[in-house]
C-alpha cells in the first residue's frame, strides 16, 4: 500500500475518534439514559449510538467500499478487503455511572490482519495509536511496554464478562491464583481497550480477560504489539481477529501469566 494511502486512513481514523470523543463528552455533561442489551448487564446509551453514527459517517465519506464491524450496528460487508472495527464507547457502564474510564476504539484490518489502531480517551485527552510496523504512540510520543520480568513485581489488569455465572467464577479463580504469586496488585478498570493501551505504555505489566469481541481489542491489540508486547489467547495461541480470550503482556511475564491462568 502506498504510504500516502495509509497516512490518509490514519488521519481519517483520528478525526473520527476525536469527533466521537466530542459527542461522548457532550452526553457526559448531561444525565445519561441507558438500557440493557437483552437480559445482560451490558448497557447501551444514546452516546454510544450517536458516536458510532458519527464515526461511520466520517469513514464512509472517505472509504465507501470498506466493510464495517461495529458494536452497536453490527456488520456491513462490502467489496473491499479492508474492514473498520469500531467500538464507539468502550466502558459504557463506567460512562453511565460517571466513572471516568472510557474511550473510543477504531481499528482497520485487511483480510483479518491489523493495519491501524486508534484508542482515544476524551476525558484525559489521551490518543493512543499504532500503525503496523511503525511503532505505538501516545499523543505523538512513542511508547513501550514495561521491563518487569517477574510476576511478583507486576501490576496486572483483569476484565469480567457480563455473565455472572461460570465465567465470573472462572475469572475470580484465576485472579486468586495470581495473588498467590504475590503480584503487586490487580486492577479492574472496565475498559478492555484502555487496559490494552495501559499495557502498551507500561502502566500495566499484563492484562487478561475472557469472552471479548473484536471491537473490544481490535485496536488495542495492535498498539500492544507495536509497543513491543505480546498478545495471545489463554493457551498461548497466536493472536487472531476472532480470538475470544485474551492475554496481553510486556512479553517478559507472558509465559508465567499463561501458566497461572491455566492451572
C-alpha positions in Angstrom: 0.0 0.0 0.0 1.4 3.5 -0.8 2.5 5.4 2.2 0.2 8.3 1.5 -2.8 6.0 1.4 -2.0 4.7 4.9 -1.5 8.2 6.3 -4.9 9.2 4.9 -6.5 6.3 6.6 -4.8 7.2 9.9 -5.9 10.8 9.6 -9.5 9.7 8.9 -9.5 7.4 12.0 -8.1 10.0 14.3 -10.6 12.6 13.0 -13.4 10.1 13.6 -12.2 9.2 17.1 -11.9 12.9 18.0 -15.4 13.6 16.7 -16.8 10.7 18.7 -15.0 11.9 21.8 -16.6 15.3 21.4 -20.0 13.7 21.3 -19.3 11.5 24.2 -18.3 14.4 26.4 -21.4 16.3 25.4 -23.5 13.5 26.7 -21.3 13.0 29.7 -22.2 16.5 30.8 -25.9 15.6 30.8 -28.0 13.0 32.5 -27.3 9.7 30.8 -30.1 7.4 29.8 -29.3 3.7 29.2 -31.0 0.4 28.5 -29.8 -3.2 28.7 -28.8 -5.3 25.7 -31.1 -8.3 26.3 -31.0 -9.7 29.8 -27.4 -8.9 30.4 -25.7 -6.2 32.5 -24.4 -4.8 29.2 -25.7 -1.2 28.7 -26.1 1.0 25.7 -26.6 4.7 25.9 -27.5 7.5 23.4 -23.9 8.4 23.5 -22.9 5.0 22.1 -25.4 5.4 19.2 -24.6 9.0 18.3 -20.8 8.5 18.5 -21.0 5.4 16.3 -23.1 7.2 13.7 -20.5 10.0 13.6 -17.6 7.6 13.1 -19.4 5.6 10.4 -20.3 8.8 8.5 -16.7 10.1 8.5 -15.3 6.7 7.4 -17.9 6.1 4.7 -17.4 9.6 3.2 -13.8 8.7 2.5 -14.0 4.9 2.1 -17.5 3.9 0.9 -16.4 0.4 -0.3 -14.8 -0.6 3.0 -16.6 -3.1 5.3 -17.6 -2.3 8.9 -17.8 -4.3 12.1 -19.3 -2.2 14.9 -20.6 -2.9 18.4 -24.0 -1.2 18.0 -24.8 -1.6 14.3 -23.3 -5.0 13.6 -21.5 -6.0 10.4 -21.7 -4.4 7.0 -19.8 -6.5 4.4 -18.8 -4.6 1.2 -16.5 -5.4 -1.7 -13.2 -4.2 -0.2 -10.8 -6.4 1.8 -10.5 -3.5 4.3 -12.7 -3.6 7.4 -13.1 -1.0 10.1 -13.7 -2.4 13.6 -15.4 0.1 15.8 -16.4 0.4 19.5 -17.8 4.0 19.8 -17.8 3.9 23.6 -15.8 1.2 25.3 -16.6 1.3 29.0 -20.3 2.2 28.7 -21.1 1.0 32.2 -18.3 3.3 33.5 -19.7 6.2 31.5 -23.3 5.6 32.7 -22.1 5.6 36.4 -19.8 8.6 35.7 -16.7 6.6 36.5 -14.1 8.4 34.4 -12.6 5.5 32.4 -14.0 5.1 28.9 -12.8 5.6 25.3 -13.4 5.2 21.6 -11.7 2.4 19.7 -11.2 2.3 15.9 -9.2 -0.4 14.1 -8.5 -1.0 10.4 -7.9 -4.6 9.2 -7.1 -6.1 5.8 -8.1 -9.7 5.4 -8.2 -10.0 9.2 -4.7 -8.6 9.6 -4.3 -5.4 11.7 -3.1 -2.3 10.0 -4.1 0.5 12.2 -5.3 1.0 15.8 -6.7 4.2 17.4 -7.9 4.4 21.0 -9.0 7.9 22.3 -9.8 8.8 25.9 -11.6 12.1 25.6 -11.6 12.9 29.3 -7.9 12.6 29.7 -7.2 13.7 26.1 -5.0 10.7 25.5 -4.8 9.5 21.9 -3.1 6.1 21.6 -2.4 4.9 18.1 -0.3 2.4 16.2 0.4 1.6 12.5 1.6 -1.8 11.5 5.4 -1.8 11.6 5.6 1.8 12.7 5.5 1.6 16.5 3.0 2.7 19.0 2.3 6.2 20.3 0.5 8.2 23.0 -0.1 11.8 22.0 2.7 11.7 19.4 5.3 10.2 21.8 6.5 6.7 21.3 5.5 4.2 23.9 6.9 0.9 25.0 5.8 -1.9 27.3 7.4 -2.3 30.8 10.6 -4.1 31.6 9.1 -6.0 34.5 10.2 -9.7 34.3 8.6 -11.3 37.3 5.0 -11.7 38.4 5.8 -10.7 42.0 6.9 -7.3 40.6 3.9 -6.9 38.3 0.7 -4.8 38.3 -2.0 -6.6 36.3 -5.4 -5.8 34.9 -8.4 -8.1 34.6 -11.7 -7.7 32.8 -15.0 -9.5 33.6 -17.6 -10.6 31.1 -21.2 -9.5 31.8 -22.3 -13.1 32.6 -22.3 -13.6 36.4 -22.1 -17.4 36.5 -19.5 -19.8 35.3 -17.3 -17.2 33.5 -17.3 -14.9 36.5 -16.3 -17.7 38.9 -13.5 -18.8 36.5 -12.1 -15.2 36.3 -12.2 -14.9 40.1 -10.4 -18.2 40.5 -7.7 -17.0 38.1 -7.4 -13.7 39.9 -7.0 -15.6 43.2 -4.1 -17.7 41.8 -2.3 -14.5 40.7 -2.5 -13.2 44.2 -0.8 -16.4 45.4 2.1 -15.3 43.1 2.3 -12.1 45.2 1.7 -9.7 42.3 1.8 -6.1 43.3 -1.9 -5.8 42.5 -4.8 -6.4 40.1 -7.0 -3.7 38.7 -10.4 -3.9 37.1 -11.0 -0.7 35.1 -14.0 -1.6 32.9 -12.4 -0.8 29.5 -10.6 -3.5 27.6 -9.3 -1.1 25.0 -7.7 1.1 27.7 -6.4 -1.9 29.6 -4.5 -2.9 26.4 -3.2 0.6 25.9 -2.1 0.8 29.5 -0.2 -2.4 29.0 1.3 -1.0 25.9 2.7 2.1 27.7 3.8 0.3 30.8 1.1 1.3 33.3 0.2 -2.4 33.5 2.6 -5.2 33.0 -0.1 -7.6 31.8 -3.9 -8.0 31.3 -6.3 -10.8 30.6 -10.0 -11.2 30.0 -12.4 -14.0 29.0 -15.0 -13.7 26.2 -14.2 -10.5 24.4 -15.5 -9.3 21.0 -13.3 -7.9 18.1 -14.3 -4.3 18.8 -13.0 -4.7 22.4 -9.5 -5.5 21.3 -9.2 -4.7 17.6 -7.2 -1.5 18.0 -5.6 -2.2 21.4 -4.1 -5.4 20.3 -2.0 -3.8 17.6 -1.0 -1.0 20.0 0.4 -3.6 22.4 2.3 -5.5 19.7 3.7 -2.3 18.2 4.8 -1.2 21.7 6.9 -4.4 21.9 4.4 -6.5 23.9 2.7 -9.8 23.3 -0.9 -10.9 22.9 -2.3 -14.4 22.6 -5.2 -16.5 23.7 -5.2 -18.0 27.2 -3.5 -21.2 25.9 -0.7 -19.1 24.3 -2.0 -19.5 20.7 -1.1 -16.7 18.3 -3.3 -13.7 18.1 -6.1 -13.7 15.6 -9.0 -11.4 15.0 -11.8 -13.6 16.2 -9.9 -14.7 19.4 -12.2 -14.7 22.4 -10.0 -15.0 25.5 -7.1 -12.5 25.6 -3.7 -12.4 27.4 -1.6 -9.3 26.8 1.7 -8.5 28.5 5.1 -6.9 28.1 6.2 -10.3 26.8 8.6 -11.0 29.7 5.9 -12.3 32.0 3.7 -13.8 29.3 4.6 -17.4 29.8 4.2 -17.1 33.6 0.7 -15.5 33.2 -0.5 -18.3 30.9 0.8 -20.9 33.4 -1.1 -19.3 36.3 -4.3 -18.8 34.2 -4.2 -22.4 33.1 -3.7 -24.1 36.5 
